Amino acid sequence: MSKESDTKVPEVTTSADDIEDQEVDYGELQQKSHDEDEILILKDVTVKFRILKFHIVTHAYPNIYTIDEVKKDISTKFQIQQKYLVLKQVNSTNPLKDSQRLFDLCDNDYGVIDMDLELTENACLANVRLEPQQYYNRDTQTVEEKAIEIATPRDRATTNYGEATELSYASKYTDRTVSTGSYESYDEMTKRIDLIGKVTLIQRNFRRYMWEKAIKQCAAEWRRLQKEQKRREGKRSKARQEEYRKECIVKTFPKTKEDFDALYAQVQLWKENELKRICEKYSGAPKIAEMHLTIQMDTLKNQRVRFLANYYRKLVDDTLSSTDRIKVLNHLSDVIAKEDHSAVDELESLLQRERQLLICNVNQNGLDLLRKRQLTLVMDIITSDKNESPAKAPNTRLCKKCSRVKVLAKFPLDTRQTSASICERCTDLQGPAVDIAIYRSILRSIRRDEKKRGALASYAFIIQDNDIKHIVERIWHGHSAISNETNRAELRLVRWDIRSDWSPWNCICLTESEARAHLRIVHLDRYYEASIFKEITNKHALSKHTFKQLRDIDQVFVESGTWWKVGLDGSCK
């Protein structure tokens, strides 16, 4: 039996990157090993190339490779000609010879060789540089494996690496060759691993998770906003209902002149609507008949006079018996006790005297003088106004309209007048009654907003209710600049430019909802059309001309030191 066995061993390749095929005369090496009686062990060694003193590149080579073969492989990876490369051992100044093999340079048990990879002097002249990034971005190559037959003598040992390291004999009868399986190309391996598909799946699921999270957050925010919107709408609805309730009470039981003005304004509006209805529905004689229907307004004063006149007629009636007469006198005593009149005490004493005489069955013919005095006092109470109080006139002025001398308080003032020459009554007669409470509410909202913004020097604190009425009715024609809404209770005068204080020439007439949206706008020219922008600019110019004296009035308040009292009387709260 032959002492030599033929074993097919695959050529050793790199672990991470493939190297070029190299033709090695293994038979010559085998023969050399036989002649020199040495054992040749084929294995890989790890070569660490130190580049530019701080970059390290690691590569695996067969230990039988020469320095020339290593330089040839490195030149292809860095794309540099082989003649410009120099390999040195670490801490050595002498370059390695091209004929030296790696197993001669490996002096440790770990199979690691440290080398310095440098360039020759000619490389600097040729503008050649070592780029570590070029090494990592090189194209992947696959080296074809070749089977090499080597003959190992039976009487010589080979080193087997496993769980225990020892010298042993490898016999062709007992040794087994482990098959590495079929060859798999890079494309087939990439398709089997499917790295891109797995990454895509992870990204798709992550995006789905982020979308679900964002949708849940948006849904929670939407529900919160819906709840807040319902709360605000409910609050505004309650405020409108409370305002309407107060308005109904004021118009049902008016007390002040402003309350009656509001009532007269509502009657005037009803009249205009009735005239419009009659004109649309009737014509000819029926229209004339509808126009001449008598309409009577029943005020609180008329109701009071009617109530007291009923007792007056009962006192005049001589047909009443003594018992009925005493009942009327008792009821009249309770009624006049609520009246604020100087004749109440005297009338009460006269009624008490008559009751006593009737109880004593005195002849009624002797009570004529007493009853005449009672009727006179009752008539005085009926014709008097219970709300009338003595006027104090420290300062008086002549009205140019009615030529009457009246106190100065009877002359209304606004910032558009040059002098107070027409009294309040003549001013009211110049036009139909107006519900000034609506414009006062608009002014309060303006002052409230200016206070929140800290603009205490705004013109809103010296302007009056009639000025607001003029701005709404004459400048903005009683409707919103955007939606043409004509309901005065819904209109507001807010800042046109929120960066400047409120003034008649820096405001816009909008509804309450439109005003809230407008106050969030900073760049007006981006949201309003050119035609609307020009129209609003023209209205501001008209307002500045109409209220040209407002600047002078503001200067008077500032110079007099009384500016801090303006708007702080509780009416703007």
C-alpha positions as CSV (number, residue, x, y, z in Angstrom):
1,M,0.0,0.0,0.0
2,S,1.3,3.4,-0.9
3,K,2.4,5.6,2.0
4,E,1.2,8.7,0.2
5,S,-2.5,9.7,-0.2
6,D,-3.9,12.1,-2.7
7,T,-6.4,14.6,-1.1
8,K,-8.3,17.3,-3.0
9,V,-8.1,20.6,-1.0
10,P,-10.0,23.8,-2.2
11,E,-8.0,26.8,-2.6
12,V,-8.2,29.2,0.4
13,T,-10.1,32.4,-0.3
14,T,-10.7,35.6,1.7
15,S,-13.4,35.7,4.3
16,A,-14.9,39.1,3.4
17,D,-13.6,40.1,0.0
18,D,-12.5,37.9,-2.9
19,I,-9.0,38.2,-4.3
20,E,-7.8,37.5,-7.8
21,D,-6.8,34.0,-8.9
22,Q,-3.2,33.3,-8.4
23,E,-1.3,30.4,-10.0
24,V,0.7,28.6,-7.3
25,D,3.0,25.7,-8.1
26,Y,2.1,23.5,-5.2
27,G,3.9,20.6,-6.6
28,E,7.2,22.5,-6.4
29,L,6.4,23.5,-2.8
30,Q,5.6,19.9,-2.0
31,Q,8.8,18.7,-3.5
32,K,10.7,21.3,-1.6
33,S,9.1,20.2,1.6
34,H,10.1,16.6,0.9
35,D,13.7,17.5,0.1
36,E,14.2,19.7,3.1
37,D,12.3,17.3,5.4
38,E,9.8,20.0,6.5
39,I,6.1,20.0,7.1
40,L,4.0,22.5,5.1
41,I,0.8,23.5,6.7
42,L,-1.7,25.4,4.5
43,K,-3.8,28.0,6.4
44,D,-4.9,31.6,6.3
45,V,-3.1,34.5,8.0
46,T,-4.6,37.8,8.9
47,V,-2.7,40.9,7.6
48,K,-3.4,44.2,9.2
49,F,-2.4,47.1,7.0
50,R,-1.9,50.4,8.8
51,I,-2.6,53.3,6.4
52,L,-1.8,56.9,7.1
53,K,-0.8,56.0,10.7
54,F,-4.4,55.8,12.0
55,H,-6.5,53.8,9.4
56,I,-6.3,50.0,9.7
57,V,-7.5,47.6,7.0
58,T,-7.6,43.9,7.7
59,H,-7.5,41.1,5.1
60,A,-7.0,37.4,5.1
61,Y,-4.4,35.7,2.7
62,P,-3.0,32.2,2.4
63,N,0.3,31.9,4.3
64,I,2.0,30.9,1.0
65,Y,1.4,34.2,-0.6
66,T,4.4,36.4,-1.5
67,I,4.7,40.1,-0.8
68,D,4.4,40.7,-4.5
69,E,1.1,38.9,-4.7
70,V,-0.2,40.8,-1.7
71,K,0.8,44.1,-3.3
72,K,-0.9,43.1,-6.5
73,D,-4.1,42.3,-4.6
74,I,-4.0,45.6,-2.6
75,S,-3.3,47.6,-5.8
76,T,-6.6,46.3,-7.4
77,K,-8.6,47.2,-4.2
78,F,-7.2,50.7,-3.9
79,Q,-7.1,51.1,-7.7
80,I,-3.4,52.2,-7.6
81,Q,-0.5,50.8,-9.7
82,Q,1.6,48.2,-7.9
83,K,4.8,50.1,-8.4
84,Y,3.7,52.9,-6.1
85,L,3.1,50.6,-3.1
86,V,5.6,49.8,-0.3
87,L,5.0,47.3,2.5
88,K,7.0,47.4,5.7
89,Q,6.7,45.6,9.0
90,V,5.6,47.7,11.9
91,N,8.4,49.6,13.6
92,S,10.7,48.8,10.7
93,T,12.2,51.2,8.1
94,N,13.2,48.6,5.5
95,P,10.6,47.6,2.9
96,L,9.8,44.0,2.5
97,K,11.1,42.1,-0.5
98,D,8.7,40.9,-3.1
99,S,9.9,37.3,-2.9
100,Q,9.2,36.9,0.9
101,R,6.2,34.7,1.8
102,L,3.7,35.4,4.6
103,F,4.5,32.3,6.6
104,D,8.1,33.6,6.9
105,L,6.8,36.9,8.4
106,C,4.2,35.4,10.8
107,D,6.0,35.0,14.2
108,N,3.0,34.4,16.5
109,D,0.6,31.7,17.2
110,Y,-2.5,33.8,16.2
111,G,-1.6,34.1,12.6
112,V,-1.7,37.9,12.5
113,I,0.9,40.1,10.7
114,D,1.1,43.9,11.1
115,M,2.3,45.9,8.2
116,D,2.6,49.5,7.2
117,L,1.2,50.3,3.8
118,E,2.9,53.4,2.3
119,L,3.5,55.1,-1.1
120,T,6.8,55.6,-2.9
121,E,8.2,59.1,-3.5
122,N,7.2,58.9,-7.1
123,A,3.6,58.5,-6.0
124,C,3.5,62.1,-4.7
125,L,4.8,63.4,-8.0
126,A,2.1,61.4,-9.8
127,N,-0.6,62.8,-7.5
128,V,-1.4,59.3,-6.2
129,R,-3.1,59.0,-2.8
130,L,-4.3,56.2,-0.6
131,E,-8.1,56.6,0.0
132,P,-9.5,54.2,2.7
133,Q,-13.0,54.9,1.4
134,Q,-12.0,53.5,-2.0
135,Y,-11.2,50.2,-0.3
136,Y,-14.6,49.9,1.4
137,N,-16.6,50.9,-1.8
138,R,-15.0,48.5,-4.1
139,D,-17.1,46.1,-6.2
140,T,-17.7,42.6,-4.9
141,Q,-15.9,39.8,-6.7
142,T,-16.3,36.0,-6.6
143,V,-13.2,33.8,-7.1
144,E,-13.6,30.4,-8.6
145,E,-12.4,27.6,-6.3
146,K,-9.9,25.1,-7.7
147,A,-9.1,21.6,-6.3
148,I,-5.4,20.9,-5.8
149,E,-4.0,17.5,-5.2
150,I,-1.3,17.3,-2.6
151,A,0.6,14.3,-1.4
152,T,1.2,13.9,2.3
153,P,3.6,11.1,3.3
154,R,2.1,8.5,5.6
155,D,5.0,8.8,8.0
156,R,4.6,12.6,8.4
157,A,2.2,14.3,10.6
158,T,-0.2,17.2,9.9
159,T,-1.7,19.5,12.5
160,N,-5.4,19.3,12.9
161,Y,-7.2,22.1,14.7
162,G,-10.3,21.1,16.7
163,E,-11.3,20.7,20.3
164,A,-7.8,19.5,21.0
165,T,-4.6,20.4,19.1
166,E,-2.3,17.5,18.5
167,L,-0.2,15.8,15.9
168,S,-2.0,13.0,14.1
169,Y,-2.0,11.1,10.8
170,A,-4.6,11.6,8.1
171,S,-5.2,8.4,6.3
172,K,-7.1,8.2,3.0
173,Y,-9.0,5.2,4.4
174,T,-10.3,6.9,7.5
175,D,-10.3,10.5,6.4
176,R,-13.6,11.9,5.2
177,T,-14.2,14.8,2.9
178,V,-17.1,17.1,4.0
179,S,-19.0,18.4,1.1
180,T,-19.6,22.2,1.0
181,G,-22.8,21.9,-0.9
182,S,-23.7,23.3,-4.3
183,Y,-22.3,26.7,-5.4
184,E,-24.5,29.7,-4.6
185,S,-24.0,32.9,-6.5
186,Y,-24.3,36.4,-4.9
187,D,-27.6,37.1,-6.6
188,E,-29.0,33.8,-5.4
189,M,-27.8,34.5,-1.8
190,T,-29.3,38.0,-1.9
191,K,-32.6,36.6,-3.1
192,R,-32.6,33.9,-0.4
193,I,-31.8,36.3,2.4
194,D,-34.2,39.0,1.0
195,L,-32.7,41.7,3.1
196,I,-34.5,44.5,1.2
197,G,-37.8,42.8,1.6
198,K,-37.3,42.4,5.4
199,V,-36.3,46.1,5.7
200,T,-39.3,47.1,3.6
201,L,-41.6,45.1,5.9
202,I,-40.1,46.7,9.0
203,Q,-40.4,50.2,7.5
204,R,-44.0,49.5,6.4
205,N,-45.1,48.3,9.8
206,F,-43.3,51.2,11.5
207,R,-45.0,53.7,9.3
208,R,-48.3,52.0,10.0
209,Y,-47.7,52.3,13.7
210,M,-46.8,55.9,13.4
211,W,-49.9,56.6,11.3
212,E,-52.1,54.9,13.8
213,K,-50.5,56.8,16.6
214,A,-51.0,60.1,14.7
215,I,-54.6,59.3,13.9
216,K,-55.4,58.5,17.5
217,Q,-53.7,61.8,18.6
218,C,-55.6,63.7,16.0
219,A,-58.9,62.0,16.9
220,A,-58.4,62.9,20.6
221,E,-57.6,66.5,19.7
222,W,-60.6,66.7,17.5
223,R,-62.9,65.4,20.3
224,R,-61.3,67.9,22.6
225,L,-61.9,70.7,20.2
226,Q,-65.5,69.6,19.6
227,K,-66.2,69.5,23.3
228,E,-64.6,73.0,23.7
229,Q,-66.6,74.3,20.7
230,K,-69.9,73.0,22.2
231,R,-69.1,74.5,25.5
232,R,-68.4,77.9,24.0
233,E,-71.5,77.8,21.8
234,G,-73.6,76.9,24.8
235,K,-72.1,79.8,26.7
236,R,-72.8,82.2,23.9
237,S,-76.3,80.8,23.5
238,K,-77.0,81.3,27.2
239,A,-75.6,84.8,27.0
240,R,-77.9,85.6,24.0
241,Q,-80.9,84.2,25.8
242,E,-80.1,86.2,28.9
243,E,-79.7,89.3,26.9
244,Y,-83.0,88.7,25.1
245,R,-84.7,88.2,28.4
246,K,-83.4,91.5,29.8
247,E,-84.4,93.2,26.6
248,C,-88.0,91.9,26.9
249,I,-88.2,93.0,30.5
250,V,-86.9,96.5,29.6
251,K,-89.3,96.9,26.7
252,T,-92.2,95.5,28.7
253,F,-91.5,97.7,31.8
254,P,-89.5,100.7,30.5
255,K,-88.2,103.1,33.2
256,T,-85.6,105.4,31.7
257,K,-85.5,107.4,28.5
258,E,-83.2,104.8,26.9
259,D,-85.7,102.1,27.7
260,F,-88.4,104.1,26.0
261,D,-86.1,104.8,23.0
262,A,-85.6,101.1,22.6
263,L,-89.3,100.5,22.7
264,Y,-90.0,103.3,20.2
265,A,-87.4,101.9,17.9
266,Q,-89.1,98.5,18.0
267,V,-92.4,100.1,17.3
268,Q,-90.9,102.0,14.4
269,L,-89.5,98.8,13.0
270,W,-92.9,97.1,13.4
271,K,-94.5,100.1,11.5
272,E,-92.1,99.8,8.6
273,N,-92.7,96.0,8.4
274,E,-96.5,96.6,8.5
275,L,-96.3,99.3,5.7
276,K,-94.2,96.9,3.6
277,R,-96.7,94.1,4.2
278,I,-99.7,96.3,3.3
279,C,-98.1,97.6,0.1
280,E,-97.3,94.0,-1.0
281,K,-100.7,92.6,-0.1
282,Y,-103.2,95.3,-0.8
283,S,-103.9,98.0,-3.4
284,G,-106.6,100.7,-4.0
285,A,-109.3,101.1,-1.4
286,P,-108.3,98.1,0.9
287,K,-104.8,99.6,1.0
288,I,-106.1,103.0,2.1
289,A,-108.3,101.3,4.7
290,E,-105.4,99.4,6.2
291,M,-103.3,102.5,6.3
292,H,-105.9,104.4,8.4
293,L,-106.4,101.7,11.1
294,T,-106.1,103.3,14.5
295,I,-103.2,102.0,16.6
296,Q,-102.8,103.0,20.2
297,M,-99.7,102.5,22.4
298,D,-100.4,101.5,25.9
299,T,-97.5,102.8,28.1
300,L,-97.1,102.4,31.8
301,K,-98.1,106.0,32.4
302,N,-101.3,105.4,30.5
303,Q,-102.0,102.3,32.5
304,R,-101.4,104.2,35.8
305,V,-103.7,107.0,34.7
306,R,-106.4,104.6,33.7
307,F,-106.2,102.7,37.0
308,L,-106.5,105.9,39.1
309,A,-109.2,107.3,36.8
310,N,-111.3,104.3,37.6
311,Y,-111.3,105.2,41.3
312,Y,-111.9,108.8,40.5
313,R,-115.1,107.8,38.7
314,K,-116.2,105.7,41.6
315,L,-115.8,108.7,44.0
316,V,-118.0,110.8,41.7
317,D,-120.7,108.2,41.7
318,D,-123.5,109.4,44.2
319,T,-125.6,106.2,43.8
320,L,-123.2,104.1,45.9
321,S,-124.5,103.0,49.3
322,S,-122.6,103.7,52.5
323,T,-121.2,100.2,52.6
324,D,-119.9,100.3,49.0
325,R,-118.6,103.8,49.6
326,I,-116.5,102.6,52.6
327,K,-115.1,99.7,50.5
328,V,-114.0,102.2,47.7
329,L,-112.4,104.5,50.3
330,N,-110.4,101.6,51.8
331,H,-109.2,100.4,48.4
332,L,-108.2,104.0,47.4
333,S,-106.2,104.3,50.7
334,D,-104.2,101.2,49.8
335,V,-103.5,102.6,46.2
336,I,-102.4,106.1,47.1
337,A,-100.1,104.7,49.8
338,K,-97.8,103.6,46.9
339,E,-97.8,107.0,45.2
340,D,-95.0,109.5,45.9
341,H,-96.9,112.8,46.0
342,S,-97.2,115.7,48.5
343,A,-101.1,115.5,48.5
344,V,-101.1,111.8,49.6
345,D,-101.1,112.6,53.4
346,E,-103.9,115.2,53.1
347,L,-106.0,112.9,50.9
348,E,-105.5,110.0,53.3
349,S,-106.8,112.1,56.2
350,L,-109.9,113.2,54.2
351,L,-110.7,109.6,53.3
352,Q,-110.3,108.6,57.0
353,R,-112.7,111.4,58.1
354,E,-115.3,110.3,55.6
355,R,-115.2,106.7,56.7
356,Q,-115.8,107.7,60.3
357,L,-118.8,109.9,59.3
358,L,-120.3,107.2,57.2
359,I,-120.0,104.7,60.1
360,C,-121.8,107.2,62.4
361,N,-124.7,107.4,59.8
362,V,-124.2,111.1,59.1
363,N,-126.4,112.5,56.3
364,Q,-124.4,112.3,53.0
365,N,-125.7,115.7,51.9
366,G,-123.3,117.3,54.4
367,L,-120.3,115.6,52.9
368,D,-120.2,117.5,49.6
369,L,-117.4,119.9,50.4
370,L,-115.3,117.1,51.8
371,R,-115.8,115.0,48.7
372,K,-115.0,117.9,46.4
373,R,-111.6,118.3,48.1
374,Q,-111.0,114.6,47.8
375,L,-111.6,114.7,44.0
376,T,-109.3,117.7,43.6
377,L,-106.4,115.9,45.4
378,V,-107.0,112.7,43.4
379,M,-106.9,114.6,40.1
380,D,-103.6,116.2,41.2
381,I,-102.1,112.7,41.8
382,I,-103.4,111.4,38.5
383,T,-102.0,114.3,36.4
384,S,-98.6,114.2,38.1
385,D,-95.7,112.0,37.0
386,K,-94.4,109.8,39.7
387,N,-90.9,109.6,38.2
388,E,-90.6,113.4,37.8
389,S,-88.1,115.0,40.1
390,P,-87.2,118.7,40.6
391,A,-84.5,119.7,38.1
392,K,-81.3,121.2,39.2
393,A,-79.9,123.7,36.7
394,P,-76.5,125.0,37.7
395,N,-75.7,125.7,34.0
396,T,-78.3,126.5,31.3
397,R,-78.1,127.0,27.6
398,L,-80.5,128.1,24.8
399,C,-81.5,125.5,22.3
400,K,-81.3,126.9,18.8
401,K,-84.0,124.6,17.6
402,C,-86.9,125.1,20.1
403,S,-85.6,128.4,21.5
404,R,-85.9,127.2,25.1
405,V,-83.5,127.5,27.9
406,K,-82.5,124.1,29.3
407,V,-79.9,122.7,31.6
408,L,-76.6,121.7,30.1
409,A,-77.3,118.1,30.8
410,K,-80.2,118.2,28.3
411,F,-77.7,118.8,25.4
412,P,-76.2,115.6,24.0
413,L,-72.5,115.6,23.1
414,D,-70.5,113.6,20.6
415,T,-67.0,113.9,19.1
416,R,-68.3,115.0,15.8
417,Q,-70.0,118.3,17.1
418,T,-68.3,121.6,17.3
419,S,-70.7,122.9,20.0
420,A,-73.7,121.8,22.0
421,S,-76.5,123.9,20.5
422,I,-79.5,121.5,20.1
423,C,-81.2,119.9,23.1
424,E,-81.9,116.3,23.5
425,R,-85.6,116.5,22.7
426,C,-85.0,118.3,19.4
427,T,-82.3,115.8,18.5
428,D,-84.8,113.0,19.0
429,L,-87.4,114.7,16.8
430,Q,-84.9,115.0,13.9
431,G,-85.2,111.3,13.2
432,P,-87.0,108.1,14.4
433,A,-86.3,106.6,17.8
434,V,-83.1,104.5,18.0
435,D,-82.3,101.7,20.4
436,I,-79.0,103.1,21.6
437,A,-78.4,100.1,23.9
438,I,-77.2,98.1,20.9
439,Y,-74.5,100.6,20.1
440,R,-73.6,100.9,23.7
441,S,-73.1,97.2,23.8
442,I,-70.8,97.4,20.8
443,L,-68.8,100.2,22.5
444,R,-68.5,98.1,25.7
445,S,-67.1,95.2,23.7
446,I,-64.6,97.6,22.0
447,R,-63.4,99.0,25.4
448,R,-63.3,95.5,26.9
449,D,-61.0,94.3,24.1
450,E,-58.8,97.4,24.3
451,K,-58.4,96.9,28.1
452,K,-57.3,93.3,27.6
453,R,-54.7,94.4,25.1
454,G,-53.4,97.1,27.5
455,A,-54.3,99.9,25.0
456,L,-55.6,102.4,27.6
457,A,-54.7,105.4,25.4
458,S,-57.1,104.1,22.6
459,Y,-59.7,106.4,21.1
460,A,-62.3,103.9,22.2
461,F,-62.3,105.4,25.7
462,I,-63.3,109.0,24.6
463,I,-65.8,108.1,21.9
464,Q,-69.5,108.1,22.7
465,D,-72.6,105.9,21.9
466,N,-73.8,108.2,19.2
467,D,-70.4,108.1,17.5
468,I,-70.6,104.3,17.4
469,K,-74.1,104.6,15.9
470,H,-72.7,106.9,13.2
471,I,-69.9,104.6,12.4
472,V,-72.2,101.5,12.1
473,E,-75.0,103.3,10.2
474,R,-73.2,105.9,8.1
475,I,-69.8,104.5,7.5
476,W,-70.5,100.8,7.3
477,H,-74.2,101.2,6.3
478,G,-75.5,98.9,9.0
479,H,-74.1,95.6,7.7
480,S,-71.1,93.3,7.9
481,A,-68.3,94.1,5.5
482,I,-68.0,90.3,4.5
483,S,-71.4,88.6,4.9
484,N,-73.7,91.7,4.7
485,E,-75.4,90.7,8.0
486,T,-77.8,93.5,9.1
487,N,-78.7,92.2,12.6
488,R,-77.3,95.0,14.8
489,A,-77.1,92.7,17.8
490,E,-74.6,90.5,16.0
491,L,-72.4,93.3,14.7
492,R,-69.0,94.2,16.2
493,L,-66.4,96.9,15.5
494,V,-63.0,95.2,15.9
495,R,-59.5,96.3,15.0
496,W,-58.6,96.2,11.3
497,D,-54.9,96.0,12.0
498,I,-54.5,94.2,15.3
499,R,-51.0,95.7,15.8
500,S,-52.4,99.3,16.1
501,D,-54.8,100.7,18.7
502,W,-58.5,100.9,17.9
503,S,-59.8,104.1,16.2
504,P,-62.7,104.9,13.8
505,W,-60.1,104.6,11.0
506,N,-58.7,101.3,12.2
507,C,-61.8,99.2,12.6
508,I,-64.0,96.9,10.5
509,C,-67.7,96.0,11.0
510,L,-68.1,92.2,11.3
511,T,-70.3,89.7,13.0
512,E,-69.1,88.1,16.2
513,S,-67.9,84.9,14.6
514,E,-66.2,86.8,11.8
515,A,-64.5,89.0,14.3
516,R,-63.0,86.1,16.1
517,A,-61.5,84.8,12.9
518,H,-60.3,88.2,11.7
519,L,-58.4,88.9,15.0
520,R,-56.2,85.9,14.2
521,I,-55.0,87.4,10.9
522,V,-51.7,89.2,10.8
523,H,-51.1,89.7,7.1
524,L,-54.4,91.2,5.8
525,D,-53.4,91.4,2.1
526,R,-53.0,87.6,2.0
527,Y,-56.6,86.9,3.0
528,Y,-58.7,89.8,1.7
529,E,-59.3,90.4,-2.0
530,A,-58.1,93.6,-3.6
531,S,-61.6,95.0,-4.1
532,I,-62.6,94.5,-0.4
533,F,-59.2,95.8,0.7
534,K,-59.7,99.0,-1.3
535,E,-63.3,99.4,-0.1
536,I,-62.2,99.2,3.5
537,T,-59.4,101.7,2.9
538,N,-61.9,104.2,1.5
539,K,-64.2,103.8,4.6
540,H,-61.2,104.5,6.8
541,A,-60.4,107.6,4.9
542,L,-64.1,108.8,5.3
543,S,-63.9,108.0,9.1
544,K,-60.7,110.0,9.5
545,H,-62.4,113.0,7.9
546,T,-65.6,112.6,9.9
547,F,-63.7,112.3,13.2
548,K,-61.0,114.8,12.5
549,Q,-61.7,116.6,15.9
550,L,-61.2,113.3,17.8
551,R,-57.4,113.9,17.9
552,D,-57.9,117.4,19.4
553,I,-60.3,116.0,22.1
554,D,-57.7,113.3,22.9
555,Q,-55.0,115.9,23.3
556,V,-57.2,117.9,25.7
557,F,-57.8,114.8,27.9
558,V,-54.1,114.1,27.9
559,E,-53.0,117.6,28.7
560,S,-55.6,118.2,31.3
561,G,-54.6,115.1,33.3
562,T,-58.1,113.7,33.4
563,W,-57.5,111.0,30.7
564,W,-57.4,108.2,33.3
565,K,-61.0,108.8,34.3
566,V,-62.3,108.1,30.8
567,G,-64.1,104.8,30.4
568,L,-63.7,103.9,34.0
569,D,-67.2,104.7,35.2
570,G,-68.4,101.1,35.0
571,S,-70.1,101.4,31.6
572,C,-67.4,99.6,29.8
573,K,-67.1,96.7,32.1
